[in-house]
Amino acid sequence: MAQARYAVFATRMALTIYKGKLKGAIKGHSLLKRKADALKIKFRKVLKDLMENKMALGGTMRDANFSLSTAKYSAGDFSESLKESVESASVRVRIQEENVAGVRLPVFKQQSEDIGSSMQLLGLGKGGQAIQKTRQSFLSALEVLVHLASLQTTFVAVDEALKVTNRRVNALEHVVKPKLENTVSYIVTELDEREREEFFRLKKIQEKKAKAIEAAEAQKNAESLVEAQLRLTGQFTNEASEEGASMSMGGDNDLLY
Amino acid sequence: MGSRFIGLQEGNLLAVIGDEDTVTGFLLTGVGHVDMLRKESLKSNFFIVNSKTPQSQVENAFRVFTQRDDIAILLINQHIANEIRGVLDEYYEMVQGRQNPLPTILEIPSKTHPYEMDKDSLMTRVQALMGPREL
């Protein structure tokens, strides 16, 4: 796996291109790492908040429920008329966005309008005060709950974003960067090899040329030497042939040629 | 990339699945909403569960509330959540990859059942992620 590289023709242009890509990958990797770190910090904070608030929830709900029991005692069972009186919600929740390290995180903001008229009537009847108190305690509980819901949604979103970012960091670190590095070193090796081949070929050619020149020179020298010798021996041969001719004609039978 | 979370212009609703007391208490605050124009059989955003309520109805209420696009927060008594734990966990699976996990589910204690973090589907994940670090 360490030898994986991109399939390219080893040219100088490819070298520049891939060097550029490698630089990009390195820069991207360090940027993503910083994003991941920022997310990790946010994540830990959200976790802590979430735990603390959830633990505190028990107490808040207990108070609210206690108020309710008191109200039921004073006002009787008002749940039926309450249910009947429901029309349009006066308490709603707006979703806002918080931006952390480039990630959009949802945050809930509670918003209230005026309580519907039919509900107001409840506060006026028997035990109305107790009912009002109950409403207040449940409203406080609601605030806590909306905050909790915010934390929960943020938690889920950060968790997901962190996972994705870490995946990208790892991909760059363990796959893309090594591949690019291998490609660059491959191209460099190929180019060097080619240069050496060129060099070697040139040298060989030069050698051959030099040899050819030498050989030609040697030829020339040899030829001129032979010519000179011939010229010299030619004189002797002429004299020798005259003598030889006379000798053979005279007939000295002792000489055997 | 536009915002994915906006939901309703005028603000999103909360929904409650709980016992009578819990629902009564929250209705007092004004979170209740009834829309007769909705096509679901459940026209309101609250559902009361008592000992006689069949589980299928509870599951149905849960499904209706989680599929609506105008509900941002779903409050549910934990002892009721325990009864439909399967459907709850299914919902969490489905919402896993999305970056728009509406509604978010809040498990709350009731008068009769105190809150137990070990049963809460979401908080068990929080605990798992926090656990090793606390040591």
Interface residues (C-beta under 8 A of the other chain):
Chain A: R44 L47 K48 L50 M51 K54 M55 L57 G58 M61 R62 A64 N65 S67 L68 S69 F78 S79 L82 K83 V86 E87 S88 A89 S90 V91 R92 V93 R94 I95 E97 R104 P106 F108 Q111 S112 I115 G116 M119 L122 I131 T134 R135 F138 L139 A141 L142 L145 V146 L148 A149 Q152 T153 F155 V156 A157 D159 E160 A161
Chain B: S3 R4 F5 I6 G7 L8 E10 G11 N12 L13 L14 E20 D21 T22 V23 T24 G25 F26 L27 L28 T29 G30 V31 G32 H33 V34 S44 N45 F46 A72 I73 L75 V95 Q96 G97 Q99 N100 P101 L102 T104 I105 L106 I108 P109 S110 K111 P114 Y115 M117 D120 L122 M123 V126 Q127 L129 M130 R133
